[in-house]
Amino acid sequence: MFRLAVLGNTFALVAGHVAMNTPPSWADPDGKFGMTDSWRDAGCIPGTGRPNTPGGVEGDAKHCAVHWYTNYTFHTGPATLPDNMRTFKFSDARTPWYAPGTAPVHSPCGIDGGNPEGCPAGNPDPFACAGGGRGHGDDGRTLPGNTKPAEWTIGEEAEVAYGIEANHGGGYQYRLCLKPASNMELTEECFTKMPLTLGDKAWVQWHGDRKNRSEFTPLRTTVGTFPAGSQWSRNSVPACGFDGGVLNFDCLLAKPEFAPPADEVFGFWGVHSLGTPTLGQGRLHTVSIVDQMTVPDVTPGDYVLQFRYDAEQTSQVWNSCADVRINPQRISV
């Protein structure tokens, strides 16, 4: 297993949380949560948690949909991201989003807690990781998969969607890999061979109502990306303020980093996004970003869909995986 650089910088200690919710990820195998206000709690197992920081509270759940990632990972070459794709005015140019797709990951489907070797690497204590992380968590490839795969048809339109729990900027790509005999055989290299191309429209969807959507034009690029020439999309939800919105009242004092995709769709998390005055559910937790694409002409069969999200403000790559069955193109009569 490769070794990731471990730096003590403050920005890397706060964990962002992003996950695919359409199709349902392996953390939500039956699609029970899907695109609902509780999507981020998919897969949580009550009572199996741990304190993330000294003095933390036991009982926080693990295995939740938003817990699968690689922590403390950086791209190792030059920054290649076009300036217009940036999501923060100030951020560390070594973080993954500055060279989309190149920062290494421990698993293409994420690690529960992000730190399989502990914090710092070699520390056997799983509770020593700061900022919401965890040491020695499970590999996402060990999850059993979906009860039923999503059904796609070559040449027809399919929708994918993701949600944000904590907004650290960056951007994303969806990819496919032919499903192997064992999910543990999945590799990042396999997914990089089949990146998907999204359409020129996207939607903010307020959960629980497919008709309650707001269309916008997403920002995408094929410049400076990996695989070379593949399309990556900027996270359409801006954070705001002096430090990206981490302060409780930050969004009251500063404008969003860029134009929101819809009214009031901006911020960081919970109270930080002007939601309810608690550290619970906030406004950003009630929306998802929906993209549409034409299913590519690939060999029909069973595939795994990967959602890869490269953060800008933090040294993290977030992953979700889901089962997809691709059917032959329908024959017109």
C-alpha positions, -999 to 999 in steps of 0.1 A, spaced: 0 0 0 13 34 -9 23 59 18 6 93 19 22 124 32 9 133 67 10 170 74 -2 188 104 -17 217 87 -50 230 101 -70 228 68 -64 191 66 -79 184 100 -115 193 91 -132 165 72 -154 174 43 -182 149 35 -196 143 0 -213 112 -13 -233 98 -43 -269 91 -36 -282 83 -71 -278 55 -79 -279 44 -42 -243 37 -31 -232 5 -14 -237 23 19 -274 23 10 -278 -11 -7 -316 -11 -8 -320 25 -18 -338 31 15 -324 66 19 -318 76 -17 -323 113 -23 -340 121 10 -331 145 38 -315 116 56 -293 105 27 -261 112 46 -271 88 73 -273 59 49 -255 29 62 -249 43 97 -247 16 124 -258 32 158 -235 25 187 -204 15 166 -188 50 166 -160 66 185 -148 100 196 -131 118 167 -112 142 189 -102 142 226 -133 146 247 -155 135 218 -188 116 222 -190 78 219 -218 64 199 -213 84 167 -221 60 139 -196 47 114 -201 33 79 -223 63 70 -225 72 33 -204 103 38 -175 85 57 -157 68 27 -126 86 16 -88 89 15 -73 114 39 -40 133 37 -36 128 0 -20 153 -24 -12 154 -61 25 151 -67 30 170 -100 22 205 -112 -12 222 -106 -31 218 -138 -66 230 -129 -79 260 -150 -83 291 -128 -121 293 -136 -126 259 -120 -114 270 -86 -139 269 -57 -119 290 -31 -99 322 -34 -73 309 -10 -63 272 -7 -33 250 -7 -23 243 -44 -12 207 -34 -47 195 -26 -64 170 -50 -86 194 -69 -56 214 -83 -48 184 -105 -81 165 -108 -78 127 -107 -41 124 -99 -40 123 -61 -36 86 -50 -63 68 -30 -62 39 -6 -93 23 -22 -114 33 -53 -145 29 -31 -131 48 -1 -120 39 34 -143 42 64 -127 72 82 -101 78 55 -70 66 74 -63 29 70 -28 31 85 -39 52 115 -30 88 125 -1 92 121 6 62 100 15 33 122 -5 44 152 -28 15 162 -53 37 180 -83 42 157 -95 72 177 -64 93 172 -75 110 140 -88 146 142 -115 164 123 -140 136 119 -116 110 106 -109 75 119 -80 51 118 -80 15 105 -115 16 90 -130 -8 66 -123 -8 28 -154 3 9 -149 -27 -14 -158 -50 15 -194 -37 15 -218 -63 0 -231 -42 -28 -266 -32 -39 -296 -56 -35 -305 -47 -71 -283 -29 -96 -294 3 -112 -307 -4 -147 -292 17 -176 -297 13 -213 -271 22 -239 -280 54 -258 -306 65 -232 -304 92 -206 -294 83 -170 -293 105 -139 -266 106 -112 -266 128 -81 -245 136 -51 -250 155 -18 -228 175 5 -226 173 43 -195 195 48 -185 217 19 -148 220 12 -151 228 -25 -134 209 -53 -150 188 -81 -160 154 -93 -162 127 -119 -183 96 -124 -166 64 -138 -174 28 -147 -155 -4 -142 -167 -39 -154 -178 -57 -123 -152 -83 -113 -158 -116 -95 -149 -100 -62 -153 -63 -54 -119 -64 -38 -105 -68 -73 -117 -33 -82 -88 -8 -88 -86 29 -93 -68 21 -126 -99 2 -139 -121 32 -132 -98 57 -149 -102 37 -182 -139 45 -184 -147 81 -172 -182 93 -181 -192 125 -198 -221 145 -183 -245 168 -201 -245 205 -204 -274 209 -179 -277 201 -142 -303 206 -115 -306 214 -78 -332 190 -64 -348 196 -31 -352 162 -15 -385 143 -15 -399 159 -46 -385 152 -81 -406 180 -95 -390 205 -71 -359 212 -92 -340 242 -104 -320 239 -136 -286 256 -140 -256 254 -162 -227 235 -145 -190 243 -150 -170 215 -165 -136 211 -180 -115 186 -200 -83 207 -196 -56 197 -171 -76 166 -160 -67 129 -155 -73 108 -174 -61 133 -200 -90 149 -218 -116 134 -195 -144 157 -182 -144 169 -146 -171 191 -130 -167 218 -105 -188 214 -73 -217 237 -81 -224 246 -44 -202 275 -32 -189 279 4 -185 314 16 -166 338 38 -132 343 54 -123 306 59 -147 288 36 -176 290 59 -163 271 89 -172 299 113 -208 296 126 -219 330 113 -195 332 84 -222 332 56 -239 362 73 -207 382 69 -194 373 35 -207 365 1 -205 330 -15 -172 322 -32 -191 322 -66 -227 324 -79 -249 297 -63 -268 273 -86 -301 284 -70 -313 307 -43 -299 300 -9 -279 270 -21 -245 278 -6 -225 274 26 -206 249 46 -227 227 69 -255 229 94 -256 263 111 -227 273 89 -251 272 59 -278 293 78 -298 262 85 -314 252 118 -296 267 148 -281 234 158 -252 213 147 -276 190 131 -293 192 97 -288 224 78 -300 237 44 -273 220 23 -284 186 37 -318 190 20 -305 193 -16 -286 172 -41 -269 181 -74 -283 161 -103 -265 155 -135 -276 137 -166 -257 118 -193 -262 95 -223 -253 60 -214 -222 51 -234 -219 23 -260 -201 -2 -239 -203 -40 -237 -236 -48 -220 -233 -63 -185 -227 -56 -149 -206 -26 -139 -195 -7 -108 -201 30 -109 -176 51 -90 -181 87 -78 -148 104 -72 -147 138 -55 -114 157 -52 -115 183 -25 -98 217 -29 -98 231 7 -87 198 23 -63 170 14 -91 145 7 -106 124 -20 -142 111 -14 -155 80 -31 -188 61 -34 -195 30 -54 -227 15 -68 -238 -15 -89 -251 -7 -124 -264 -31 -151 -261 -17 -186 -285 -32 -211 -282 -33 -249 -296 -4 -269 -332 -7 -277 -340 -15 -314 -364 9 -330 -391 -7 -351 
